[in-house]
Amino acid sequence: MSRPGPPPVDSGLPRRSQITGALAVFACAACCTLPLLIAAGLLTGAGAGILEKTLLAVAAGLAALALTMWWLHRRRSAQPSCRCGNTGCGC
């Protein structure tokens, strides 16, 4: 009788990582629109400098958070779901 192999690893992105990653992309895109806002006269140079640093920090933090959540999801799904020991349940 052959023993079943390890369970397949779910390497897909969980919903929370997708949302966090999308927010990081949005913050990065907002940072790229700052020169247009300055040219349109809606934002001053000093305000754009402060906003740029803030948006870059937020985008980097959200990207790191999304990657961490994906890594934790993948790590948890790779662990065996059965912890029965030597009782012969096929784990």
C-alpha positions as CSV (number, residue, x, y, z in Angstrom):
1,M,0.0,0.0,0.0
2,S,1.5,3.3,-1.0
3,R,1.4,6.3,1.3
4,P,0.0,9.5,-0.1
5,G,2.6,12.2,-0.9
6,P,2.7,15.6,0.8
7,P,-0.3,17.9,0.2
8,P,0.1,20.4,-2.7
9,V,1.3,23.8,-1.7
10,D,-1.2,26.6,-2.4
11,S,1.1,29.3,-3.8
12,G,-1.6,31.6,-5.1
13,L,-2.1,35.0,-3.7
14,P,-4.6,35.3,-0.9
15,R,-7.2,38.1,-1.2
16,R,-5.6,40.3,1.5
17,S,-2.3,40.2,-0.3
18,Q,-3.9,41.2,-3.5
19,I,-5.7,44.2,-1.9
20,T,-2.6,45.3,-0.1
21,G,-0.5,45.0,-3.3
22,A,-3.1,47.0,-5.2
23,L,-3.0,49.8,-2.6
24,A,0.8,49.8,-2.9
25,V,0.5,50.2,-6.7
26,F,-2.0,53.0,-6.2
27,A,0.3,54.9,-3.8
28,C,3.2,54.5,-6.3
29,A,1.0,55.8,-9.2
30,A,-0.1,58.7,-7.1
31,C,3.5,59.6,-6.5
32,C,4.1,59.6,-10.3
33,T,1.3,62.1,-10.8
34,L,2.9,64.7,-8.5
35,P,4.8,66.5,-11.4
36,L,1.5,66.9,-13.2
37,L,-0.1,68.4,-10.1
38,I,2.8,70.9,-9.8
39,A,2.5,71.9,-13.4
40,A,-1.2,72.4,-13.1
41,G,-0.6,74.7,-10.1
42,L,-2.5,72.5,-7.7
43,L,0.5,71.7,-5.5
44,T,3.6,73.6,-4.5
45,G,7.1,72.3,-4.7
46,A,7.5,72.0,-1.0
47,G,4.2,70.2,-0.6
48,A,5.1,67.8,-3.4
49,G,8.4,67.0,-1.7
50,I,6.7,66.1,1.5
51,L,3.9,64.2,-0.2
52,E,6.4,62.3,-2.4
53,K,8.4,61.0,0.6
54,T,5.2,60.0,2.4
55,L,3.8,58.2,-0.6
56,L,7.0,56.3,-1.3
57,A,7.2,55.2,2.4
58,V,3.5,54.1,2.3
59,A,4.0,52.2,-1.0
60,A,7.1,50.4,0.3
61,G,5.4,49.5,3.6
62,L,2.3,48.2,1.8
63,A,4.5,46.1,-0.6
64,A,6.4,44.6,2.3
65,L,3.2,43.8,4.1
66,A,1.7,42.2,1.0
67,L,4.8,40.0,0.5
68,T,4.8,39.0,4.2
69,M,1.1,38.0,4.1
70,W,1.7,35.9,1.0
71,W,4.7,34.3,2.6
72,L,2.7,33.4,5.8
73,H,-0.2,32.1,3.7
74,R,2.2,29.9,1.7
75,R,4.0,28.7,4.9
76,R,0.7,27.8,6.6
77,S,-0.7,25.9,3.6
78,A,2.5,23.8,3.3
79,Q,2.2,22.4,6.8
80,P,0.3,19.1,7.1
81,S,-3.2,19.6,8.3
82,C,-3.3,16.3,10.2
83,R,-1.3,16.0,13.5
84,C,-2.3,12.5,14.5
85,G,1.2,11.1,15.3
86,N,1.7,7.3,14.9
87,T,-2.0,6.3,15.0
88,G,-1.9,5.1,11.3
89,C,-4.3,7.7,9.9
90,G,-2.0,8.2,6.8
91,C,-0.5,11.5,7.6
